[in-house]
């Protein structure tokens, strides 16, 4: 796993807003969700109440790149 992906996962776990280069995590306290972005495109969200990541499929369908796949795999999404 790449260092940036480890940092992304740490931000999600800590419920913090974080960004580095092309990857960002935005924590929404009201919804108790962490939204994950790659190049400004939403990959999905982590629902902290259900401990579940939901992939935003249109982003993957439009950009099925190795980077997109790598970020999703780090989030334990089966592709």
Secondary structure as UniProt FT lines:
FT   HELIX           3..13
FT   TURN            14..15
FT   STRAND          18..20
FT   TURN            21..22
FT   STRAND          23..28
FT   TURN            29..32
FT   STRAND          33..38
FT   TURN            39..40
FT   STRAND          41..47
FT   TURN            48..51
FT   STRAND          52..55
FT   HELIX           57..62
FT   HELIX           66..74
FT   TURN            75..76
//
